[in-house]
Amino acid sequence: MVKPRETLSEIEICEHGGGRRDGCGGGRDGGSRRRDKSRKIIDFSVNLNPYGPPDFVFDAVREAAAEISEYPDSDCCALRARISGREGCREEEILVGAGASELIRLVALSFVKKRAVLPRHTYGEYEVAARLVGKEGGAGVKIERVEMPGLQVKPEQVVEKMKNGDVVFLCNPNNPTGQYLSEDEVRQVLEEAERVDALLVLDEAYRDFVEKAFSQRPTPTQTGNLVVLRSLTKSFAVPGLRLGYAISSAENIKMMRKAQAPWSVSVFAQRVGQAVVGSAGEEFLNQTRRKIERSKKRIEEAFAGSIQTDANFYAFDVGNASAREVKRRLLRCGILVRDCASFGLPSHIRFSVRRDEENEELLHFLLEKEFSEKREVLSPLHRNAHHIAVSEQVRETNTLSPELH
Ligand SMILES: Cc1ncc(COP(=O)(O)O)c(C=O)c1O
């Protein structure tokens, strides 16, 4: 029997949020649970736009259906033309992928050689992607973690770690902590990347949810040392579609394109991309940001300012309780959150900002006396009658089937 590459036995499949509808439960995402069609859950474990997808996405899907008997355009020409208008860069500086996930793998495959530098608590797919390219029988890729004092990414500490040839993954805003690095902070890291000749991969999957985000476009001098990743799946709530893009120098993009499987971006994804990248999409995102900012204000006021985020999700410290246990208890009440153990934060849960009436539902539990005083035990038994009525109403409008323990 031919054995698989040794590198694979050392790699764990990365955990993600979300409950799977098929309930087959491979443990890869949050949904490895028994299926129970009779109940609905509110899913705070994925950081999607709670107001999407917009109607024009469905029109694009219907149009694309007429094209399924042909292969998609592997170069995504029409979509890249639109993205270049949005981003102000040339079409050859853009690579469209099946979500930012595919692009993370392509960056690693194309550029990681000896070392990848990552913040201590960040999105798990960077490490998986970097380790996958490890050498057989020799030294694998070294993963250098940058400490995060107070759960903050400090650019000066990233800079301190960087060496020639490194690939540095920074998630901005960071998943799961929600910290958004300023333009100056990113510039500091980028300047060091140029100085030592390293590659900075800036994953901006949640940028569309940040109020007053800056636009990080590689300038001609920076392009060789910077790859920017964008995801359209969160912004427009279409994770089932798989769509994202990378921006870098034409030369870098050409190399990543070589590593990409042909036709990885379906006709549906390309059509939807063309529909959302443009004025209708920008208007939808502007409205979303306004609503999310309002909701965040309410959430932060409810916690008397003790929690904060720059993104559309919160990392929430459950104190002495185990996040896994809190998640389990919330799930019994029809609320799914992400426990952050796989991020190296076993006493944190992550929850996204959803519509106000849904947020109220979660707040009700997190603010319970028993829980907020000790942050030890969540007791679902303290729900009052009014709240139960709201819950039922909210769940009526939700379609995700529950996958309860
Ligand atoms: C930081 C980050 N980058 C990338 C992704 C993947 O995005 P996509 O759905 O576009 O593949 C995720 C998904 O959770 C993420 O959290």
The ligand as an ORCA input file, in Angstrom:
! r2SCAN-3c Opt
* xyz 0 1
  C     -10.069     35.024      8.467
  C     -10.737     34.171      7.453
  N     -10.214     34.101      6.232
  C     -10.774     33.347      5.288
  C     -11.903     32.612      5.545
  C     -12.502     31.774      4.451
  O     -13.351     32.547      3.702
  P     -14.076     31.979      2.424
  O     -15.453     31.614      2.810
  O     -14.039     33.137      1.452
  O     -13.300     30.832      1.940
  C     -12.488     32.652      6.799
  C     -13.694     31.865      7.085
  O     -14.102     31.685      8.197
  C     -11.886     33.464      7.788
  O     -12.391     33.538      9.019
*
